[in-house]
């Protein structure tokens, strides 16, 4: 299969122009406005219900704080969960990495509101009943309906947020992180009885009850459908299996998948799927991989680098092994393109989506420039294919091989004392009037983006997407 390069017919046309970016921004504004409107609604309902009129002393003030922080915290928690539900209508407008980043940023405020609710309620009750805080906590957990589950929910939320912090995430394996974050669903479920049965701002109030039931069902429906039901239904329908495993370099391997009606998978060049290998040891863990060939009806191909974790086992996966994919995800696609000229920049295992884009993009000869940064030109994954695509389609190709020019450069050392942005402009003279797609290791990508900006390319024309978790 790998001895003959069979190219998929590229897109025949693409809509360009600044209007595309404006339409995207408007769609994002609508989504964000709806999210903020839910927060404004719960605050308004709290005030309309007289949430502040009974504040006369410290305990009553603490009770008001407890009620308000509970409402805001719960609303933000549901938004927080929806951001990583991998729903297409969020991914389409933000991309998986930006949605995940927003999810991370929202984690701390959610925790602060929920903890403030817990402490304010606990202290207010302790003062009112003349008990110390510890005795009051024991009484609530052991004697008040639904308080035990609510306390467990809080503990799980704290655990999830703490393990999301950078210092903790760096020390955890993906498997451990994944298991802990599955607990976030348990935390929400444990808190539901407390919210609806004892929450004075919901229980017995039709408008508030309808709002919260609708919000819970909407979030739960998106999570269950897009994270569980849809992948299973589509997986059974397509029936993907490993057809072949082909070494591409000393540390990368292409995995070819075949199945029924591959067009049902959808997807575009540049997007990625969560690949789930259906073996006893790996079925529970999905891996994010970009497709390394444009979508077609013959096969789906992922080119996988050996990162020293479960990806090492994928290098030797047996043909016939059943797999399932979730997705497609990501906005590293031609849909984000607004200019005729395009510069595709890749390093290492960042080449798969760039190779697929080069194959599929609508372009005339010389419209696209491909820059491929490699350690060793003789051991560069997919280089032969990229070279052939550029030859057939008349694209410019620059292969930057060897050691880095310096710690602050993303290019190779070629003996020229020239800044990266100047060398970049030499290779792609129209860089400031181009869409630039960058894919590679995170630190390397940041250096590339800096030099592209210095070369005069507006930020909205630079496209880079990370597989965030």
N, C-alpha and C positions, 0 to 999 in steps of 0.2 A: 504493500500500500504506500509506503513512504518513498519508493523509488521514482514515482511519477507524480509531478505536481499538477493537480487538477484544480484550476481556479474557478471559483463561482463568479458568475456574471455580476459586475459591479452595479450599483444603483445607477439608474439612467439619468436621474435629476435630483436636485435637492433645493429646497427653498432657503434662500439666504436673506440677509438684511437685518438691521437692528430691531425690526419689529418683533422678531422671534424672542430676543432677550427681554423686550418690554412685556410681551405677552406672558412669559415665564414669571417675571417679577410680579405682575398683576395677580397671577394664580397663587403665588406664594403669599401675597398680601391678603388674599381672600381666606386662605387656610389659617394664617396667623390671626386674622381678625376674628374668625369663628372661635379659635382656641381662647383668645383673650376675652371674647364675649361670654364664654361659659364662666370664666372667673368673675367677670363683672356681674353676671346674673346671680351667682351665689352670694356675693357681697350685698347686692341690692335686696335680695330676698331676706337676708339677715337683718338689714336695716328696716325694711318695710314691716317685718314681723316684730319690730320693737326691740331689737337686739341690744340697744344702748340705753333704753329708757329706764331700765331697772338698775342701772349702775349707781349705787349709793355709797359703797364702801369697798374695801380691798377684796373681800371674797366675791362680791358681785362683779367687780371689774375683772377679776381672774376668770370667772365663769364666762363672761362675755368674750374674753380673749380665747378661752378654750373652745367656745362654739365657733368663732370666726376662723381660727387657725385650723380647726378640724375640717370645715367646709372648703377652705382654700387648698389645704394640703391634700384632701381626697381628690379634688378636681385636678390638681396638678399631677397627682400620682397616676390617674387614669390617662392623662395626656402623655406622661412619662412612659407608660407601658406601650401606648399606641405607637410611639416613635420608633420602637424596635420590633414592631409586629410584622415588618417586611410587607406592608400593604402597598400595592402598586400605585395608588393615588398619592401616597407620600413620596415613595421612591422616585416616581416620575418627575416630580418637581424639585426634589432636594438631593436625591442620590443617597445611597445607603450610608456613606461616610458622614455626610452632613447631618442626616437624621440621627445617627448614632452619637455624634458630637453634641447635638442639642439634648439628647437623652442623658448624656453624662453631666452636662451643665445643670440640668434640671434636678439631678439626683440630690444635691445638697439642699437646695431650697425646700424640696419635698420633705426631706428628713427634718429640717429645722421646724417646719410648720407642724408636723406630726408630733415631734418631741415637745414643742411649745404647748400644743393641745393637751398632751398627757400630763406635763408638769403643772400647767395652770389649773387643770381640773383637780389633780391630786392635792395641790397646796390649798386650793379653795375649800375642798371638802375637809381637809385636815384642820383648817382654821375654824370652819363652821362647827365641826363636831368636837373640837377641843382635843384632837389627837396629834401625836407626832406623825411625821410623814411615813415612816416605816410601818407603823401600826395601821395607818389608813390604807397603805398599799396592800398589806396582807388582808385586811378586811374586804377591800374591793375585789381582789383576785379570788378570794375564797367564798364570798357571800353574794356578790352582785352578779346578776345574769349577764352572760356574754363578756364579762370583763377579763376572764382568763384567756379566752381566744383573742381578744383585742390586745392584751399584753404580749402574747406570743407573736401576734402580727407585728407589733412594734419592734420586738427583738429581731425578727427576721428582716424587717426593713433596714434596721441599723446595720445588720450583717451584710446585706446586699450593697448598701451605699459605701460602707467602709472598704469592701473588696473591690469596688469600682474606682477607688482612688488610685492615682498613678503608682504610688510607692507599693501598694498592696498588689495591684494587677501585674506589675513587673515580676513579682516573686511567685506568682501562681501559674500553674499550668492552665491551658485552655480548659481541660477536662474539669479541674476543680472549680474554676470560675463559672463554667457552664452549669454545673450542679448547684452551686450556690445561687445563681441567678434564676434558676427554675423555681427556687423558693419564693421569689417575688410574687409569683402567681398564688402560691399558698398563703402568703401574707395578706394579699387582697381578699382572698376567699374567707380567711379567718376573721377579717375585720368587718365583713358585710353584716352579720347579725347585729353587732354592736351599733353600727351606723344606723340601720333601719329600725331597730327595736328600741334603742335608748336615746337616739339622737333627737333632741327636742326641736331641732330645726327641720326635721323630715317627718317624724312619726305623726300621723294624724293630719298632715297638711297636703291636700291633693296636688297642688301645683308643684311643690317641691318634690313630692314622691314621684310624680310623672317624670320630672326632669331627671332625677337621679336614676330611676329605673331605666329610662331611655339611654342615658349616658353609659351606664354599666353594660346594658345589652349591646349597645353599639360597639364599645371597645371589645367586649367578650366575643361578639360575632366576628369582628375583623381578625382577632387573634386565632380563634378556632378555625375559621375558614382558610385564612392565608398561611397560617403556620402548620396546620394539621390536615384538614380535610382536603383542600385543593391539591397539595402535593401528592397525597395518597391516591386520590381519584385519577389525577393525570398520570401518575407513575404507573398505575395499573393499566391505564389505557395505552401508554406508549411502550411499556415493557422494555426499558433500556437494559442492555447487557454490554459487557466489555467485549469488543470485537478483536482488538489488537493492542499491544503495548510496544511502543517503539522508542528506543533510546535516541535522544536528540543531542546530548552532550554528556560529559562525565557526571553531571549532577542533575540533569533534567530528562524527563520521559514524557512522551505524548501518549495519552490514553484515548483510543478511538471507541466510541459507543455507537451502537446501532439499535434500532427498534422499529416500532410501527408508527407511521404517520408522524415523522419527526417535526413536520411543520406545526404540529399542535403545541410544541414547546415555545413557539414564538421566539422572541429575542432578536437582538441586533448585534452586529460586530461591535466589540468594545464592552459588552455587558458580561456579567459573571453569574454563575449559578452556585448554589450550595450543593455540593456533591456528597451523597450519602451512600457508602458502600454497604450493601446488605449482607454482611457477614456477622457471625456471632460476636466478634470483638469490636467491630467498627460501626454497626448499624445506627448507634445512637449519636454518633458524632459527625456533624456536617463540616465539609471543607469548602471555603470559598475559592473558586477558580474561574478565571476568565476563559471564554472559548478562544482557541488559538487559530481558528479558521472561520471564515464567514459562514453564517447559517446556510444549510443546504439539506436536501432530502436523502443524502447518502449516509452521513455520519455526523456525530457531534464530537469535537475533539478538544481535550484539555491538555495543556502542556504544563507539567507539574515539576516544581523544583524540590530537591531533597533538602528540607529545612531541619532535619534531625529529629522530627517528632513523628506523628503517624504518616506524614508524607513519605517517609522512607519505605513504609510497607506498600505504598501505592506504586512504587517503582517496579514492583514484582507482582502486581495483581494479575490473577489468572484470567485469560479469556473465558468468557461464559459467565463470569461473576455478575450477578444482578446488582444494579445500582438504581438510585433514585435521585432526581435533581429537583431543587426548589429554586424558583426564579422564573424569568431572568430579572436581575437587579442591576442598578447602576445607571448613570447618565453620562458615562464616558463614550458617547455615541455621536453619530453624525447629526442627530437631532439638535445638538447644542451648537452646531456649526453655523456661523453667520457670514463668513468670508470665502471668497473664491480660493485664496491661497491657504494651504494647511501645512503645518510643520508637526511631524510626529517624532517624539523623542522618547527613547526607551533605554533601560539598563537592566541587564540580567534577566530575571524572570518577569520583568515588566514588558518583555517583548510580545507575549501572546496576544493581548488586546490590540497592540499597535500593528502587529502583523495582520490581524483580521480587519482592522480599519483600512490598512493600505490596500487590501484585496477588494474591499466592498465600496469604498468611497467614490462618489460621482466626481470625476475630475478629468481634465485634459492633461496631456503631457506637460511636464514642468510645473503643474499646479501644486504638487505635493513634494515635500522634502522629508526624507526619513533620516534621522540621526540615531545610530545604535551604538551605545557605549558598552564595550565588552572588556573583560580581562585578557582574554586570549582569542584571537580571531579564528584559530583552528579548532577551538572548543566552545564556540558560541552557539547557543541554542537557536534553531530556526534561521540562522543567517543565510543559508543557501536558498531557502524559500523566500526570504525578504529580498535577497538580491535578484531572484528571478522575477518576482512581482514588480520590482522597480524597473527591471529591464523591459518586461512586456508592456507595462503601462507608461513608460517614459518618465518615471519619477527620479528625483535626485536622491542618491543614497550616500551617506557618510558613515563610515565605520571607525569609531574612535577606540583603538585597542591599546592595551598596555597600562602601566601605572598612572595614577592621577598626577596632574601637574603640580598640585599642592593640596594642603588640607582644606583649602577654601575654594577649590576648583572641582567641578564635576566632570571636566574633560580630561583627556589623556595628556601626558607630557610629550610634547613634540618638538621641544627645543626653542619654541617661540615665546618670548616674554610678552604675551598679548592677553588682556583680560578676556574672561569667558564670553562676555557680551559682545566683544569685538569679533572674536572668532565665530560666534554664533551668527552675527550679521554677515560675515564673509560667506558662510555656508548657506544662509537663508536671507538674502538681501531684503525680502519683503516681510521680514519677521514682524514688524510693527503693524502690518496690514493683514496679518494672518491669524487664523485660529491655531492655537498651539496645544497639542495633547501630550501630556507628560505622564509616564508610568515607570516606576522603579521603586527602590527602597526609600523609606520616608525621608531620611536625612538627605539623600542624594536628590530627591525630588524637590526638596526645599531650596537647595542650591540652584537647581535648574530654574525654578520659578523666579528666584531673585534675579538671575542673569537675564531672563526673558523680559521681566519688567524693566530692568535697566536698559534693555535694547529698545524700549519704547512700546512694548505691547500692552494694551490696556488689560487690567485684571479680568474683566468679563470675557476676554477672548482666550483666557488660559484655562485649560481643563485638566484637572488632576484628581484622581479618586483613590482613596485608600480603603483596604478591607479592614474596617474598624471593628473591634470587639471590646 
